[in-house]
């Protein structure tokens, strides 16, 4: 009986609660000049339905949050960087009219108040939670930058993807060096939550590129997506070897061996034109995928089968699970 008493005194694990945020445009059947259907941020908590939050805004490209304060989400939009709080109900634009067409955003988890965003004219950084901004791309030859990520191990270490490949900076964007995929347009970057030295990059026509040396160098990961556009990468929080990739042509591709082999998992999807994918960190095996102008689909068996989940007629350009309370 003593072991039962000891067991009862131990803290029991509690599953984290998350809200799924999406950058959504409802564009199927839209005619120029007509009233725009609800678009912008849609969110869904673990126990609730989909909800359109805040303003009707069709040009949202990406979002991120500060792990110290997940109640505030930063959104890269067509008209600037937005700070969104109160579960999507309070919006504030943090940039001026001179900054438009934002493509990605990344919060530095090791430097309070430091936010980076990429746009069609380069990369900018704020060290005061968006009150002021400065250029962080002066040494890049080509400015159009679709992807930006902060290395979660150390403040100021950045990996970016633009028209000329993958670049890395160790000083907050003052100096950049080419890390791989030379001459290829990079569309997205992700760092593994299990191994911070393992990165993947999705490209336009060049397939996937991988780094195992903390983003210092990237090499081709094989033939997946070559000649097609790959738009998103999702690492499974529950499995270090399971990764999903979304694209137009491949649809949803999943690896169970950290990129050595890939399987197309599109059974039940209406088309292999997928913008984004995301694993549910609170429900192992559950993954979401956005099929262009069809709907958001969900699978509870890692993509072996799919069912419609909502947001019909939409394109979800990016989605992210955000903790409902600070992680401890």
LORODREN-258659 format. One record per residue (C-alpha): residue number from 0; residue in three letters; x, y, z. Coordinates in pm, whole numbers, plus 50000, padded with zeros to 5 digits. Example, Ala and Ser with C-alpha at 12.3 -4.5 7.8 and 13.67 -1.06 7.14 Angstrom:
BEGIN
+-----+-----+-------+-------+-------+
:   i :  aa :     x :     y :     z :
+-----+-----+-------+-------+-------+
:   0 : ALA : 51230 : 49550 : 50780 :
:   1 : SER : 51367 : 49894 : 50714 :
+-----+-----+-------+-------+-------+
This chain:
BEGIN
+-----+-----+-------+-------+-------+
:   i :  aa :     x :     y :     z :
+-----+-----+-------+-------+-------+
:   0 : UNK : 50000 : 50000 : 50000 :
:   1 : UNK : 50294 : 50231 : 50060 :
:   2 : UNK : 50365 : 50256 : 49688 :
:   3 : UNK : 50006 : 50371 : 49628 :
:   4 : UNK : 50055 : 50650 : 49880 :
:   5 : UNK : 50381 : 50757 : 49715 :
:   6 : UNK : 50218 : 50748 : 49372 :
:   7 : UNK : 49930 : 50963 : 49492 :
:   8 : UNK : 50173 : 51227 : 49617 :
:   9 : UNK : 50350 : 51258 : 49281 :
:  10 : UNK : 50236 : 51538 : 49045 :
:  11 : UNK : 50026 : 51397 : 48763 :
:  12 : UNK : 50100 : 51512 : 48407 :
:  13 : UNK : 49843 : 51751 : 48265 :
:  14 : UNK : 49786 : 51778 : 47891 :
:  15 : UNK : 49845 : 52129 : 47764 :
:  16 : UNK : 49559 : 52322 : 47611 :
:  17 : UNK : 49610 : 52493 : 47276 :
:  18 : UNK : 49422 : 52716 : 47037 :
:  19 : UNK : 49471 : 52666 : 46665 :
:  20 : UNK : 49518 : 53002 : 46489 :
:  21 : UNK : 49490 : 53021 : 46110 :
:  22 : UNK : 49573 : 53285 : 45847 :
:  23 : UNK : 49276 : 53233 : 45618 :
:  24 : UNK : 49130 : 53380 : 45301 :
:  25 : UNK : 48789 : 53259 : 45184 :
:  26 : UNK : 48834 : 53300 : 44811 :
:  27 : UNK : 48643 : 53022 : 44630 :
:  28 : UNK : 48403 : 53174 : 44380 :
:  29 : UNK : 48501 : 53529 : 44471 :
:  30 : UNK : 48441 : 53791 : 44202 :
:  31 : UNK : 48638 : 54115 : 44204 :
:  32 : UNK : 48420 : 54395 : 44335 :
:  33 : UNK : 48196 : 54169 : 44539 :
:  34 : UNK : 48183 : 54176 : 44917 :
:  35 : UNK : 48467 : 53971 : 45058 :
:  36 : UNK : 48358 : 53663 : 45254 :
:  37 : UNK : 48490 : 53636 : 45612 :
:  38 : UNK : 48869 : 53616 : 45597 :
:  39 : UNK : 49157 : 53680 : 45835 :
:  40 : UNK : 49216 : 53501 : 46162 :
:  41 : UNK : 49003 : 53199 : 46241 :
:  42 : UNK : 49073 : 53016 : 46562 :
:  43 : UNK : 48957 : 52700 : 46732 :
:  44 : UNK : 49013 : 52593 : 47091 :
:  45 : UNK : 49024 : 52232 : 47204 :
:  46 : UNK : 48657 : 52233 : 47302 :
:  47 : UNK : 48508 : 52487 : 47065 :
:  48 : UNK : 48401 : 52547 : 46704 :
:  49 : UNK : 48578 : 52763 : 46449 :
:  50 : UNK : 48545 : 53136 : 46516 :
:  51 : UNK : 48629 : 53436 : 46299 :
:  52 : UNK : 48822 : 53677 : 46523 :
:  53 : UNK : 48877 : 54047 : 46478 :
:  54 : UNK : 48876 : 54219 : 46141 :
:  55 : UNK : 48798 : 54095 : 45791 :
:  56 : UNK : 49147 : 54096 : 45637 :
:  57 : UNK : 49243 : 53865 : 45348 :
:  58 : UNK : 49619 : 53922 : 45338 :
:  59 : UNK : 49769 : 53734 : 45633 :
:  60 : UNK : 50083 : 53532 : 45561 :
:  61 : UNK : 50222 : 53401 : 45890 :
:  62 : UNK : 50205 : 53428 : 46268 :
:  63 : UNK : 50417 : 53367 : 46576 :
:  64 : UNK : 50399 : 53417 : 46951 :
:  65 : UNK : 50632 : 53476 : 47243 :
:  66 : UNK : 50650 : 53163 : 47464 :
:  67 : UNK : 50668 : 53393 : 47767 :
:  68 : UNK : 50332 : 53548 : 47674 :
:  69 : UNK : 50134 : 53329 : 47432 :
:  70 : UNK : 49828 : 53549 : 47479 :
:  71 : UNK : 49984 : 53789 : 47228 :
:  72 : UNK : 50023 : 53678 : 46867 :
:  73 : UNK : 50218 : 53866 : 46598 :
:  74 : UNK : 50081 : 53842 : 46244 :
:  75 : UNK : 50254 : 53922 : 45915 :
:  76 : UNK : 49993 : 54095 : 45700 :
:  77 : UNK : 49968 : 54279 : 45372 :
:  78 : UNK : 49944 : 54615 : 45548 :
:  79 : UNK : 50209 : 54560 : 45817 :
:  80 : UNK : 50288 : 54368 : 46133 :
:  81 : UNK : 49989 : 54320 : 46361 :
:  82 : UNK : 49982 : 54255 : 46734 :
:  83 : UNK : 49674 : 54046 : 46811 :
:  84 : UNK : 49563 : 53980 : 47167 :
:  85 : UNK : 49257 : 53880 : 47371 :
:  86 : UNK : 49206 : 53567 : 47160 :
:  87 : UNK : 49198 : 53765 : 46837 :
:  88 : UNK : 48969 : 54048 : 46947 :
:  89 : UNK : 49227 : 54329 : 46993 :
:  90 : UNK : 49443 : 54429 : 46696 :
:  91 : UNK : 49714 : 54692 : 46666 :
:  92 : UNK : 49937 : 54763 : 46367 :
:  93 : UNK : 50300 : 54807 : 46473 :
:  94 : UNK : 50452 : 54937 : 46148 :
:  95 : UNK : 50407 : 55244 : 45930 :
:  96 : UNK : 50263 : 55291 : 45583 :
:  97 : UNK : 50611 : 55247 : 45433 :
:  98 : UNK : 50609 : 54874 : 45519 :
:  99 : UNK : 50376 : 54641 : 45327 :
: 100 : UNK : 50352 : 54285 : 45193 :
: 101 : UNK : 50489 : 54102 : 45497 :
: 102 : UNK : 50567 : 53736 : 45439 :
: 103 : UNK : 50689 : 53589 : 45769 :
: 104 : UNK : 50743 : 53674 : 46136 :
: 105 : UNK : 50959 : 53522 : 46410 :
: 106 : UNK : 50984 : 53615 : 46779 :
: 107 : UNK : 51322 : 53573 : 46951 :
: 108 : UNK : 51245 : 53354 : 47257 :
: 109 : UNK : 51572 : 53455 : 47427 :
: 110 : UNK : 51547 : 53832 : 47389 :
: 111 : UNK : 51237 : 53998 : 47539 :
: 112 : UNK : 51068 : 54231 : 47294 :
: 113 : UNK : 51271 : 54122 : 46992 :
: 114 : UNK : 51067 : 54049 : 46679 :
: 115 : UNK : 51181 : 53991 : 46321 :
: 116 : UNK : 50968 : 54002 : 46009 :
: 117 : UNK : 51049 : 53944 : 45644 :
: 118 : UNK : 50877 : 54112 : 45351 :
: 119 : UNK : 50922 : 54186 : 44985 :
: 120 : UNK : 51185 : 54449 : 45065 :
: 121 : UNK : 51400 : 54264 : 45318 :
: 122 : UNK : 51400 : 54196 : 45692 :
: 123 : UNK : 51326 : 54428 : 45983 :
: 124 : UNK : 51378 : 54390 : 46357 :
: 125 : UNK : 51236 : 54551 : 46669 :
: 126 : UNK : 51395 : 54525 : 47014 :
: 127 : UNK : 51114 : 54704 : 47195 :
: 128 : UNK : 50808 : 54489 : 47115 :
: 129 : UNK : 50732 : 54673 : 46792 :
: 130 : UNK : 50762 : 55036 : 46907 :
: 131 : UNK : 51055 : 55100 : 46670 :
: 132 : UNK : 51204 : 54909 : 46378 :
: 133 : UNK : 51537 : 54889 : 46194 :
: 134 : UNK : 51666 : 54713 : 45886 :
: 135 : UNK : 51828 : 54371 : 45934 :
: 136 : UNK : 51898 : 54285 : 45571 :
: 137 : UNK : 52147 : 54543 : 45448 :
: 138 : UNK : 52408 : 54282 : 45354 :
: 139 : UNK : 52165 : 54068 : 45152 :
: 140 : UNK : 52202 : 54115 : 44777 :
: 141 : UNK : 51839 : 54031 : 44698 :
: 142 : UNK : 51585 : 54167 : 44944 :
: 143 : UNK : 51268 : 53965 : 44876 :
: 144 : UNK : 51262 : 53731 : 45177 :
: 145 : UNK : 50981 : 53479 : 45219 :
: 146 : UNK : 51106 : 53306 : 45534 :
: 147 : UNK : 51271 : 53413 : 45861 :
: 148 : UNK : 51340 : 53209 : 46175 :
: 149 : UNK : 51525 : 53279 : 46500 :
: 150 : UNK : 51736 : 52992 : 46631 :
: 151 : UNK : 51577 : 52913 : 46967 :
: 152 : UNK : 51915 : 52822 : 47119 :
: 153 : UNK : 52070 : 53167 : 47110 :
: 154 : UNK : 51945 : 53520 : 47062 :
: 155 : UNK : 52044 : 53690 : 46737 :
: 156 : UNK : 52112 : 53370 : 46539 :
: 157 : UNK : 51886 : 53385 : 46233 :
: 158 : UNK : 51812 : 53170 : 45930 :
: 159 : UNK : 51637 : 53333 : 45633 :
: 160 : UNK : 51521 : 53221 : 45291 :
: 161 : UNK : 51503 : 53450 : 44990 :
: 162 : UNK : 51538 : 53451 : 44611 :
: 163 : UNK : 51903 : 53349 : 44624 :
: 164 : UNK : 51890 : 53066 : 44878 :
: 165 : UNK : 51922 : 53010 : 45252 :
: 166 : UNK : 52121 : 53259 : 45458 :
: 167 : UNK : 52240 : 53258 : 45819 :
: 168 : UNK : 52333 : 53544 : 46051 :
: 169 : UNK : 52494 : 53524 : 46395 :
: 170 : UNK : 52462 : 53893 : 46482 :
: 171 : UNK : 52094 : 53975 : 46450 :
: 172 : UNK : 52100 : 54040 : 46077 :
: 173 : UNK : 52396 : 54274 : 46047 :
: 174 : UNK : 52590 : 54022 : 45838 :
: 175 : UNK : 52462 : 53727 : 45640 :
: 176 : UNK : 52633 : 53434 : 45474 :
: 177 : UNK : 52497 : 53182 : 45225 :
: 178 : UNK : 52415 : 52849 : 45392 :
: 179 : UNK : 52272 : 52653 : 45098 :
: 180 : UNK : 52018 : 52623 : 44813 :
: 181 : UNK : 52211 : 52881 : 44609 :
: 182 : UNK : 51997 : 53046 : 44344 :
: 183 : UNK : 51671 : 52882 : 44460 :
: 184 : UNK : 51370 : 53066 : 44598 :
: 185 : UNK : 51311 : 52951 : 44956 :
: 186 : UNK : 50948 : 52958 : 45076 :
: 187 : UNK : 50959 : 52829 : 45433 :
: 188 : UNK : 51194 : 52727 : 45715 :
: 189 : UNK : 51147 : 52524 : 46032 :
: 190 : UNK : 51369 : 52411 : 46321 :
: 191 : UNK : 51304 : 52075 : 46483 :
: 192 : UNK : 51154 : 52098 : 46835 :
: 193 : UNK : 51346 : 51780 : 46926 :
: 194 : UNK : 51689 : 51856 : 46780 :
: 195 : UNK : 51767 : 52229 : 46753 :
: 196 : UNK : 52049 : 52158 : 46511 :
: 197 : UNK : 51815 : 51996 : 46257 :
: 198 : UNK : 51645 : 52235 : 46012 :
: 199 : UNK : 51437 : 52193 : 45698 :
: 200 : UNK : 51375 : 52441 : 45417 :
: 201 : UNK : 51095 : 52423 : 45159 :
: 202 : UNK : 51161 : 52574 : 44818 :
: 203 : UNK : 51007 : 52672 : 44489 :
: 204 : UNK : 51097 : 52389 : 44252 :
: 205 : UNK : 51411 : 52278 : 44433 :
: 206 : UNK : 51257 : 52037 : 44681 :
: 207 : UNK : 51357 : 52015 : 45046 :
: 208 : UNK : 51691 : 52117 : 45194 :
: 209 : UNK : 51811 : 51992 : 45533 :
: 210 : UNK : 52071 : 52103 : 45786 :
: 211 : UNK : 52215 : 51885 : 46063 :
: 212 : UNK : 52476 : 52136 : 46178 :
: 213 : UNK : 52254 : 52401 : 46338 :
: 214 : UNK : 52173 : 52580 : 46014 :
: 215 : UNK : 52535 : 52645 : 45914 :
: 216 : UNK : 52497 : 52444 : 45591 :
: 217 : UNK : 52197 : 52301 : 45403 :
: 218 : UNK : 52197 : 52019 : 45149 :
: 219 : UNK : 51927 : 51872 : 44926 :
: 220 : UNK : 51707 : 51620 : 45105 :
: 221 : UNK : 51614 : 51426 : 44791 :
: 222 : UNK : 51356 : 51444 : 44515 :
: 223 : UNK : 51042 : 51529 : 44712 :
: 224 : UNK : 50880 : 51833 : 44554 :
: 225 : UNK : 51145 : 51891 : 44289 :
: 226 : UNK : 50978 : 52086 : 44011 :
: 227 : UNK : 50689 : 52179 : 44242 :
: 228 : UNK : 50628 : 52434 : 44515 :
: 229 : UNK : 50657 : 52325 : 44878 :
: 230 : UNK : 50487 : 52570 : 45114 :
: 231 : UNK : 50498 : 52436 : 45467 :
: 232 : UNK : 50684 : 52207 : 45709 :
: 233 : UNK : 50553 : 52067 : 46037 :
: 234 : UNK : 50751 : 51868 : 46294 :
: 235 : UNK : 50541 : 51631 : 46508 :
: 236 : UNK : 50588 : 51734 : 46875 :
: 237 : UNK : 50518 : 51375 : 46983 :
: 238 : UNK : 50769 : 51203 : 46753 :
: 239 : UNK : 51124 : 51320 : 46669 :
: 240 : UNK : 51124 : 51135 : 46338 :
: 241 : UNK : 50781 : 51230 : 46201 :
: 242 : UNK : 50762 : 51539 : 45980 :
: 243 : UNK : 50496 : 51660 : 45737 :
: 244 : UNK : 50544 : 51875 : 45428 :
: 245 : UNK : 50272 : 52054 : 45230 :
: 246 : UNK : 50286 : 52152 : 44867 :
: 247 : UNK : 50112 : 52180 : 44531 :
: 248 : UNK : 50157 : 51845 : 44359 :
: 249 : UNK : 50280 : 51638 : 44651 :
: 250 : UNK : 49983 : 51744 : 44868 :
: 251 : UNK : 50077 : 51610 : 45211 :
: 252 : UNK : 50398 : 51408 : 45241 :
: 253 : UNK : 50504 : 51251 : 45571 :
: 254 : UNK : 50829 : 51092 : 45682 :
: 255 : UNK : 50858 : 50855 : 45977 :
: 256 : UNK : 51239 : 50840 : 45964 :
: 257 : UNK : 51342 : 51209 : 45975 :
: 258 : UNK : 51348 : 51267 : 45604 :
: 259 : UNK : 51514 : 50949 : 45475 :
: 260 : UNK : 51194 : 50836 : 45303 :
: 261 : UNK : 50863 : 51009 : 45235 :
: 262 : UNK : 50509 : 50884 : 45174 :
: 263 : UNK : 50229 : 51083 : 45008 :
: 264 : UNK : 49925 : 51075 : 45236 :
: 265 : UNK : 49640 : 51226 : 45039 :
: 266 : UNK : 49367 : 50961 : 45071 :
: 267 : UNK : 49047 : 51152 : 45139 :
: 268 : UNK : 49179 : 51490 : 45027 :
: 269 : UNK : 49000 : 51638 : 44722 :
: 270 : UNK : 49323 : 51760 : 44558 :
: 271 : UNK : 49700 : 51754 : 44618 :
: 272 : UNK : 49710 : 52135 : 44643 :
: 273 : UNK : 49796 : 52195 : 45007 :
: 274 : UNK : 49909 : 52525 : 45156 :
: 275 : UNK : 49982 : 52436 : 45516 :
: 276 : UNK : 50000 : 52154 : 45771 :
: 277 : UNK : 50015 : 52140 : 46150 :
: 278 : UNK : 50034 : 51862 : 46410 :
: 279 : UNK : 49814 : 51898 : 46718 :
: 280 : UNK : 50054 : 51898 : 47017 :
: 281 : UNK : 49773 : 51794 : 47254 :
: 282 : UNK : 49654 : 51497 : 47047 :
: 283 : UNK : 49922 : 51262 : 46906 :
: 284 : UNK : 49831 : 51141 : 46558 :
: 285 : UNK : 49614 : 51441 : 46473 :
: 286 : UNK : 49723 : 51661 : 46184 :
: 287 : UNK : 49551 : 51941 : 45990 :
: 288 : UNK : 49595 : 52029 : 45623 :
: 289 : UNK : 49457 : 52317 : 45416 :
: 290 : UNK : 49348 : 52220 : 45063 :
: 291 : UNK : 49328 : 52519 : 44831 :
: 292 : UNK : 48973 : 52666 : 44816 :
: 293 : UNK : 48827 : 52341 : 44948 :
: 294 : UNK : 48846 : 52329 : 45329 :
: 295 : UNK : 49065 : 52255 : 45626 :
: 296 : UNK : 49096 : 51879 : 45670 :
: 297 : UNK : 49190 : 51678 : 45977 :
: 298 : UNK : 49341 : 51333 : 46020 :
: 299 : UNK : 49361 : 51137 : 46344 :
: 300 : UNK : 49600 : 50874 : 46209 :
: 301 : UNK : 49892 : 51084 : 46085 :
: 302 : UNK : 49746 : 51141 : 45742 :
: 303 : UNK : 49639 : 50788 : 45651 :
: 304 : UNK : 49276 : 50906 : 45630 :
: 305 : UNK : 49126 : 51255 : 45622 :
: 306 : UNK : 48793 : 51422 : 45699 :
: 307 : UNK : 48666 : 51777 : 45642 :
: 308 : UNK : 48695 : 51995 : 45953 :
: 309 : UNK : 48564 : 52334 : 45837 :
: 310 : UNK : 48665 : 52666 : 45676 :
: 311 : UNK : 48509 : 52563 : 45344 :
: 312 : UNK : 48613 : 52752 : 45031 :
: 313 : UNK : 48928 : 52880 : 45201 :
: 314 : UNK : 49303 : 52880 : 45169 :
: 315 : UNK : 49489 : 52868 : 45500 :
: 316 : UNK : 49833 : 53008 : 45428 :
: 317 : UNK : 49971 : 52935 : 45774 :
: 318 : UNK : 49845 : 52787 : 46100 :
: 319 : UNK : 49993 : 52747 : 46443 :
: 320 : UNK : 49893 : 52593 : 46774 :
: 321 : UNK : 49930 : 52853 : 47047 :
: 322 : UNK : 49928 : 52757 : 47417 :
: 323 : UNK : 49626 : 52886 : 47605 :
: 324 : UNK : 49840 : 52947 : 47914 :
: 325 : UNK : 50215 : 53000 : 47967 :
: 326 : UNK : 50403 : 52671 : 47958 :
: 327 : UNK : 50576 : 52566 : 48282 :
+-----+-----+-------+-------+-------+
